[in-house]
Structures are given as C-alpha cells and as structure tokens.
C-alpha cells in the first residue's frame, strides 16, 4: 500500500497560513515533494520528509499550481511504485493549504524575462518567478538546469 504520510493533514487551512514573509517562506519544487512520497527514493525520501515536516510546523511552505500538476503526474505515473490517484489527490488537497501561486499570462511573461536575463530554462525561470511572487526567501529544488 502506498504511503499517505502528510504531516499537515487535518489542520485548518487559515491557521496554517498566518506566517509572514519576514519569517522565511520556502518555495518547494516538484522533485522535493516527489522524493517525500517515492518509496524507492531512500535517503532522499527521508531528507525530503524531514524538510517538509519543518515547513508544516512553521507554516512556511509555498508552491505553485504547475508544481502540483507535475507532482500529481509524477507520483501517479512516473515513479517505480506509483500512488493511487485518490491518494495523490488527497496529498494535493493538503498541500493546497500552503501558499500557492496560480500563474496567469503576465507571470509567464515575467518568467520569460528571467529566462532571458539569467540564461535559465523556461521551467526553472517559472519556478523562480513563482517563488518571487510569493515572497519566498528560499527555494528547495534538486537543481536548476540552466538554459534549455
């Protein structure tokens, strides 16, 4: 059976979203979320879970709609032991209590500007743009890949 670990499950949304930007908001990229639920990720899984636990307890977690989309596809189709769709949907319901950036067309243009200025892949620029829009001080990702 798939793991349903979710340290924030059952907590009321508004109470968990009261942290101000000055307390150190952290944007989480897809790979960190995937590692937390991938039973084959070994040490990366334990590190990801530990980090996510800290974000839940400190109400510091941030992500974007594209991160949630990529997370869903990856954990239900691309990992060695995929999660059931409803399990993944439940995890996304919990993660929706975090600060979530929902990009619009202007955000895509902002990311294109970052891509051009910093020689990033578009997808990495979009992650950085979303983190910036949410006022994050930190971005947790396995790596940014550069121009693609």
C-alpha positions, 0 to 999 in steps of 0.5 A, a space after each residue: 500500500 502506498 504511503 499517505 504520510 502528510 504531516 499537515 493533514 487535518 489542520 485548518 487551512 487559515 491557521 496554517 497560513 498566518 506566517 509572514 514573509 519576514 519569517 522565511 517562506 520556502 518555495 518547494 519544487 516538484 522533485 522535493 515533494 516527489 522524493 517525500 512520497 517515492 518509496 524507492 527514493 531512500 535517503 532522499 525520501 527521508 531528507 525530503 520528509 524531514 524538510 517538509 515536516 519543518 515547513 508544516 510546523 512553521 507554516 512556511 511552505 509555498 508552491 505553485 499550481 504547475 508544481 502540483 500538476 507535475 507532482 500529481 503526474 509524477 507520483 501517479 505515473 512516473 515513479 517505480 511504485 506509483 500512488 493511487 490517484 485518490 491518494 495523490 489527490 488527497 496529498 494535493 488537497 493538503 498541500 493546497 493549504 500552503 501558499 500557492 501561486 496560480 500563474 496567469 499570462 503576465 507571470 509567464 511573461 515575467 518568467 520569460 524575462 528571467 529566462 532571458 536575463 539569467 540564461 535559465 530554462 523556461 521551467 526553472 525561470 517559472 519556478 523562480 518567478 513563482 517563488 518571487 511572487 510569493 515572497 519566498 526567501 528560499 527555494 528547495 529544488 534538486 537543481 536548476 538546469 540552466 538554459 534549455 
